[in-house]
Amino acid sequence: MLIRKAVMSDSEGIYKLISHYAKEGKLLARTYSSIYENLQSFVVAVINNEVVGICSLTILDRNLAEVRSLAVNPAYVGKGIGKALVQQIIKETEDIQINKLISLTYQITFFSKLGFNQVDKNELPQKMWKDCINCPKLHSCDETAMLMNVF
Ligand SMILES: CC(C)(COP(=O)(O)OP(=O)(O)OC[C@H]1O[C@@H](n2cnc3c(N)ncnc32)[C@H](O)[C@@H]1OP(=O)(O)O)[C@@H](O)C(=O)NCCC(=O)NCCS
């Protein structure tokens, strides 16, 4: 398995994975246009030239970034791919010297194992919510906010 920055030819694989889990209500859907615009924020896991996992890093503020669009192909879950992707995102966050990395998620155990701790959503800065306007669960968000200090 190879973890690397996404390139444009990965966009179909990225779109397919996000769409798959968006239908199950586990991820926020993204358009091709959004993927193109944010391609540089994605890392991908590749096996036999196939994109089997994805994750992106969004900068929200001077000292706050967010893990977004984390997904592993259902045929490959439980093999350490999700962990490797988030570890790469943590490294990128550290490289650009942002200390706080957040995730809004249902995967509490998964993120706990990577060093994230639960925090009160009400304590998060306004900027955190700028994309929530696009979410069908806007007024009934049941995700858990998890935060890690990367250095
Ligand atoms: C969540 C997800 C990315 C995990 O990816 P994965 O490749 O299966 O995870 P890993 O194999 O790297 O697991 C890392 C650790 O977390 C644990 N873990 C993973 N998913 C878990 C779950 N649902 N419940 C409890 N523990 C879990 C693993 O057992 C493993 O523990 P270990 O290090 O002690 O062995 C994957 O299940 C997925 O794509 N889910 C659907 C989309 C989604 O929910 N994305 C998250 C949005 S924030």
The ligand as an SDF file (V2000), in Angstrom:
LIG
                    3D

 48 50  0  0  0  0  0  0  0  0999 V2000
  -13.5370    4.8220    9.7620 C   0  0  0  0  0  0  0  0  0  0  0  0
  -12.6410    4.1850    8.7190 C   0  0  0  0  0  0  0  0  0  0  0  0
  -11.9500    5.2620    7.9070 C   0  0  0  0  0  0  0  0  0  0  0  0
  -11.6190    3.3110    9.4220 C   0  0  0  0  0  0  0  0  0  0  0  0
  -10.6730    2.8620    8.4710 O   0  0  0  0  0  0  0  0  0  0  0  0
   -9.9280    1.4500    8.6330 P   0  0  0  0  0  0  0  0  0  0  0  0
   -8.8810    1.3590    7.5930 O   0  0  0  0  0  0  0  0  0  0  0  0
  -10.9260    0.3590    8.6810 O   0  0  0  0  0  0  0  0  0  0  0  0
   -9.2820    1.6220   10.0850 O   0  0  0  0  0  0  0  0  0  0  0  0
   -7.9330    0.9400   10.6070 P   0  0  0  0  0  0  0  0  0  0  0  0
   -7.8820   -0.4640   10.1260 O   0  0  0  0  0  0  0  0  0  0  0  0
   -6.7730    1.8140   10.2570 O   0  0  0  0  0  0  0  0  0  0  0  0
   -8.1730    0.9730   12.1770 O   0  0  0  0  0  0  0  0  0  0  0  0
   -7.2850    1.6140   13.0890 C   0  0  0  0  0  0  0  0  0  0  0  0
   -7.7290    1.2290   14.4850 C   0  0  0  0  0  0  0  0  0  0  0  0
   -9.0690    1.7190   14.7360 O   0  0  0  0  0  0  0  0  0  0  0  0
   -9.9330    0.6240   15.0480 C   0  0  0  0  0  0  0  0  0  0  0  0
  -11.2270    0.8650   14.3960 N   0  0  0  0  0  0  0  0  0  0  0  0
  -11.4340    1.1600   13.0990 C   0  0  0  0  0  0  0  0  0  0  0  0
  -12.7550    1.3270   12.8640 N   0  0  0  0  0  0  0  0  0  0  0  0
  -13.3620    1.1140   14.0520 C   0  0  0  0  0  0  0  0  0  0  0  0
  -14.7270    1.1420   14.4690 C   0  0  0  0  0  0  0  0  0  0  0  0
  -15.7190    1.4100   13.6110 N   0  0  0  0  0  0  0  0  0  0  0  0
  -15.0140    0.8820   15.7650 N   0  0  0  0  0  0  0  0  0  0  0  0
  -14.0150    0.6000   16.6440 C   0  0  0  0  0  0  0  0  0  0  0  0
  -12.6930    0.5690   16.3060 N   0  0  0  0  0  0  0  0  0  0  0  0
  -12.3900    0.8220   15.0300 C   0  0  0  0  0  0  0  0  0  0  0  0
   -9.2660   -0.5980   14.4750 C   0  0  0  0  0  0  0  0  0  0  0  0
   -9.6650   -1.7590   15.1700 O   0  0  0  0  0  0  0  0  0  0  0  0
   -7.7910   -0.2800   14.6860 C   0  0  0  0  0  0  0  0  0  0  0  0
   -7.4150   -0.5450   16.0190 O   0  0  0  0  0  0  0  0  0  0  0  0
   -5.9140   -1.0650   16.3920 P   0  0  0  0  0  0  0  0  0  0  0  0
   -4.9720    0.0310   15.9420 O   0  0  0  0  0  0  0  0  0  0  0  0
   -5.9780   -1.2360   17.8670 O   0  0  0  0  0  0  0  0  0  0  0  0
   -5.7230   -2.3340   15.6290 O   0  0  0  0  0  0  0  0  0  0  0  0
  -13.4640    3.2730    7.7490 C   0  0  0  0  0  0  0  0  0  0  0  0
  -14.1870    2.3280    8.4990 O   0  0  0  0  0  0  0  0  0  0  0  0
  -14.4350    4.0420    6.8760 C   0  0  0  0  0  0  0  0  0  0  0  0
  -14.1160    4.4350    5.7630 O   0  0  0  0  0  0  0  0  0  0  0  0
  -15.6900    4.2320    7.3610 N   0  0  0  0  0  0  0  0  0  0  0  0
  -16.7380    4.8910    6.6150 C   0  0  0  0  0  0  0  0  0  0  0  0
  -16.5220    6.3720    6.4570 C   0  0  0  0  0  0  0  0  0  0  0  0
  -16.3500    7.0740    7.7780 C   0  0  0  0  0  0  0  0  0  0  0  0
  -17.0530    6.8190    8.7390 O   0  0  0  0  0  0  0  0  0  0  0  0
  -15.3790    8.0020    7.8130 N   0  0  0  0  0  0  0  0  0  0  0  0
  -15.0600    8.7640    8.9910 C   0  0  0  0  0  0  0  0  0  0  0  0
  -15.6490   10.1220    8.8930 C   0  0  0  0  0  0  0  0  0  0  0  0
  -14.9140   11.2240   10.0680 S   0  0  0  0  0  0  0  0  0  0  0  0
  1  2  1  0
  2  3  1  0
  2  4  1  0
  2 36  1  0
  4  5  1  0
  5  6  1  0
  6  7  2  0
  6  8  1  0
  6  9  1  0
  9 10  1  0
 10 11  2  0
 10 12  1  0
 10 13  1  0
 13 14  1  0
 14 15  1  0
 15 16  1  0
 15 30  1  0
 16 17  1  0
 17 18  1  0
 17 28  1  0
 18 19  1  0
 18 27  1  0
 19 20  2  0
 20 21  1  0
 21 22  1  0
 21 27  2  0
 22 23  1  0
 22 24  2  0
 24 25  1  0
 25 26  2  0
 26 27  1  0
 28 29  1  0
 28 30  1  0
 30 31  1  0
 31 32  1  0
 32 33  2  0
 32 34  1  0
 32 35  1  0
 36 37  1  0
 36 38  1  0
 38 39  2  0
 38 40  1  0
 40 41  1  0
 41 42  1  0
 42 43  1  0
 43 44  2  0
 43 45  1  0
 45 46  1  0
 46 47  1  0
 47 48  1  0
M  END
$$$$
